[in-house]
Amino acid sequence: MQRLSFDQEPSPSEVLRGLADFAGTSPSDKYMSGELFERLHSKLCALLGKPSAQYVPSGKMAQMLALKVHAERTGCSRIALHPRSHMEEYEARAYQQLWGLSAVQLGGYDRLPTASDLHAIKEKLGAIVLELPLRRLGCLLPQWDDLRALTELARERGIPVHLDGARLWESQPFYQRPLAEIAALFDSVYVAFDKGLGGLAGGALAGEASLLDEAAIWQRRAGGRALRSFPTLLAALKGLDERLPLMAEFHDKAVSLARAFSQTADLSVSPNPPHANAFYVSLKGDRAKAAPARDAVAAETGLWLFDEPIDSVDQSLVRFEVTIRGAGLSVDDGAATAALRRFQTLIT
């Protein structure tokens, strides 16, 4: 079955053989030290223009480490984040339940946050979080000048700015600026290895050395130090070498596919053109019919359009996400559009 989004499901044996070939004679690691860590950290510092970087086995943990350090430094446990951020909708409010932080809303439910939104928050803040792109809004990205205005206002107020950059790699083609120039707007940066880079798991924090030193203490407390990490380290390094150069191609394919889809009646694509490598498709139809229709189209065409439909305030719409990674690059736009139109006939 050909997937439209993400990557084809990997074969464990193929993945492990690929990592073994990539590893060569590299020595193993031990408790967060060794040649593989040094290679990864050095590469990240060069890409992101930050003095220090630290591997963390979980993205959720990485972000909480950064926010905890910012809160401790500012003496304020109140953070500001978008109401549809990953921390709010996917992480069961770990920032509150596990890390002793509380949050105030930054921006409207269905739009990106702005400098005006931050200006409207009069209380003291220990940090603000910006997710680039904001996935739950169709992977929307702010314009460069708007992003700079927001981060500059935060600095004027002495508020640290943290980047949820799980898809930072995929956002760079939109800005057409070096990753380091984007990262320079933020006091701490989280990047992921298990999304666009195709890694096994994990991510990293980047920032000033003193911030990372303090984060390392919290990482130890949170159980984030494994005896061996070499499979995920190798997968991260391999992804940076082989997949990072494909981000512009992922974006171009998303733009091309969105353009083809948008020619279909009673269908909308958002954003159009896509800002990153992903976009939402919305069609008139019965949401209860979406999953059976998806399965029928897959059986007829051999193309898997999406995994699960996405909720919409408009109950007359069926909505799903398209995310272009390795699998979607080889899908013909015309064939995908034909499969989508067949899907459309089955949900109305």
N, C-alpha and C positions, 0 to 999 in steps of 0.2 A: 504494500500500500504506500503510495506517494503522499507525503505530507506537504501542505501548503505552508504551514508555520513551523518555526523552531528547527530542530534537526531530526533526522531519522533516528529512531531508537537505536542506541549503540549496542553492539555485541560486546559483552565484557571481555571475551578473549581477544577480540580485535583491538579494543582500547588498551588492554594491558600489553599486548605485543607492541603496539605503537609506542607506548610509554617506555618499554624496555629498549626499543631501538633508539629512541630519543635520549634516553639516559646515558647511553654509552658507558663510560667508566666512572661516572660521577659517584662520589662516596655518599653514604647515607647521612641522615641528619640525626640529631638527638636533642630532645627538649629545646626546640626553637633555636638551634644553632647548627652551623655547618655550611658547606659550600653552596648548597642549593638555596638556603635562605639568603645568603649573601648575594648570589646572582639575581634572585628575584627582587630583593630590596633595592639593589643597585639599579636594575632596569626600571623599576617603578619611580625611583627618585629622578632619574633622567627624563622619563616620559612626563611626569607630573610637575617637575620643577620644584619639588619639596626637599628639604634637607634630610628627612628621615621617613622611613616606611616600615610597617610591621605587618606580617602575615597574621591573619586571624581565621580560625577554622569555620566560622559562621558569619555571614553578613549581618545578621541581627545582633550578634554579640559585638561585632566591630563598631556598629553605630552607637550602641549603648555605652561602650567604653569611651568613645569620644565625647558624648553628651555628659556622661558622669564627670569626666575631667573638667569640661567647661563649667559645669555647675559648681564643682568644688572650687574652682579658681575664682569664679565671680561671686561666690557665696549666695547663689540664687538657684533654686531647683525648678524654677518655672521656665519652660521652653515654649517656643512658638512653632507650630507646624501646620501644614495644610490639612483640612478636615478629611481629604481623600488620600492622604499620604499612606505609604506602605506601613508605617508604624501604627497608624490608626486602624486600617482596614484588614491587615493581614497578620499582625503580630500580637493580637489580644492585649494591646496596651501594656506591653512588657515594661516600657519606660516608667509606668506608674506602679504596676504590681510587683516588679522585681527590683527596680532601680531607684525608687523613691522620688521620681520626678513627676511634675504635673504639667499640663499643657494648656495653652490658649490657642484659639483658632487664628491662623494667618491666611487670609484670603477667603473668597467665596467658594461655595460647594462645587460649582460647575465652571470655575475660571481660575486662572493662575494668580498667585499672589503678586502684589505690587508694592512699591515703596509707600504708596498711600495707605495700604493695609497695615504696614509696620508703623507708620506714623500715627495711626489711629489707636495703637496699643500703648497706653500710657504707663502701664505698670513695668516694674523692673523685670528684665529677662536674663536668664543665664545663658541662653543660646537660641538661635533660630536654625531651622532645618529647611533646606530647599532640595526637592527631589527633581533631578534632571535626567530624563524627561519625566513628567508626571503621568505615570502609566494609566491611572484610572480616569484620565481625561483624554485617552487616546494617544498617549505619549506626546503631549504638548510640551513645547519648549518656549520660554520667554525670549523676546528679541534681546539682542546683546545690550543695547542701551538701557532697556528696562531692568535687565539682570544687574548691570553695573549700578544703576540708581538704587536698587534695593540693598545690595551688599555695601555700598558706600554709606547709606543712611545707617545701617547697622553698625558700621565701624565708627561713625560719628557719635553714636550713642554708647560705644564701648561694648557692643553685644557680639560675641563670637558667632561666626556663621559656619555651619557644617553642611557639607554637600553629601546628600544621598546620591552617589554616582554609580549605582548598580548598573546603569546603562549609559555611563559617561562615554565609554568607547563608541557607542552607537550614536551619541549626540554630536560628536565632533564634526561630522560632515555638514551639519546644519549651520554651525557657526563659522566653518572654514577658518579656524584659528587653531594654533597648536594647543595640545592638551594642557601644557604648562600655563598658557595664558588664561585658559578657562579656570584651571585649578587655583591660580593666583588670587582669584576673587574670594577664596574661602580659607578659613583658618584650619579646617580639617577636612579631609576628603576620604570617602569610602569608595572603593571600586570592587567589583565582583569578578570572579574568574569563571563562574558556572553559567553565565548567560551567553552573551555574544561570543565570548572567547571559547565556549564549548568545554570548559574545564569540568572536573569532577565535583568540586565543592569549594567553598571558602572565598575569602576576599582579603582585602588589606586596608589599613589606615595609612594615610600620609599626612605629614605636617611638620611642625617644629620638633626638634629632637626632645626637648623637655616635655612636650605634650605626649609624645609617644612613650617616653620613659614612665610617665605617670599612668598611661593607658596599660602598659605592660603589667603593672602591679594589679590593676583591676582584672586583667585577663587571667592572671594566675589565680586570683580569688574566685573567678567565675568558672574555673576548670577548663580554661582554653589553651592549655599547654599539653600537647600529646607527646608521648615518647618518640613516635615516628610520624612524620608527615610527608615523606618523600613522594607517595603517589599523587597527592594533590598539588604539591610543589612542582613536580614535573609537568603535570597537566596544565598548570598555570603558565609556566615558562613556554611550553609548547604552544598554548593558545596565543600568547603574546607574539611569538614568532610567526605563526601560521595564520591566525585568524584576525589579528588586529589590522593587517593590511587589507582585509576584505570589507571593512566597515563602510567605505564609500560605495562599494558594489552592493552591499545589503540595502543601503539607503536608495540607490538608484533603482534597484529592482522594486522596492516598495513604492516609489514614485510612479514607475511604469505600470505596475499592477493596479494601483489606485486610479490612475488615469483610465485604464481599460475598464475597470469596474464601474466607474462613475458615468459611463455612457449608457448604463442600464436604467430603464425607467423605474420609478418608485424605489429608488435606492440612493443612499447618500454615503459618502466617505468622509471621515473626519479624523485628523485634519487633512485637507486636500489642497496642495500636496502634503504628504506626510513630512513631519519634521525630523523624525528619526527613521528607524527601520520598521515601524509599526503604525497601524491605523485601525480605526473602528469602521465596520460596515454595518449599516442600519437599513432594514428592509421592512416594508409593510407585510404583516403576516401574523399568524397565531403562534405564540411562543411555545405552546404545548406540542406543536408539530415539529419544532426545530430539530430535536435529537433524532426522531425517526426519519425526517427528511435528510438530515446529514448522513445517516447510515445508508439510506437508499441511494443517495448520490455517490457515496463511496463505493458501493457495490456495483453501480452502473459504470462509473468512470475511472475507478481506481485512485481517485483523489480525495484525501481527507481534508475537508475545508476548515474545520475548527474542532476544538475539544469540547468546550461548554459555551452556551450562550451567556451573554452578559445582561444583567438587569438594566432596565430602562424605565424612567418615570412614565414615558408614553407607553401604555399597555398595548398599543396597536403595532409596536415595533418588535422585530427580532434583531438583536444586535450581537455581533461577535468580533473578536480581535484577529487581525492578521499580523504576524511577526515574522519578518523575513530573516532567516539565518541560512544555514547550509542547505536545508531541504528545498526551500522555495526558490533558490537560484536556478534550479534546473526545470522549474515548472513553466510551461509556455503560457503567456498571458491570455491568448485566445482560448486555450483549453480550460484554464482556470475560470475565465468569464463564462464559458459555456456551462461548466459545472455549477457555477453560481446561479445562472439563469434557470437551470433545471431545479436547483434547490428552491428558488423563488416560486416556481410553479407548484411545489409541493407544500408550501406553508400558507398559501392563500386560499 
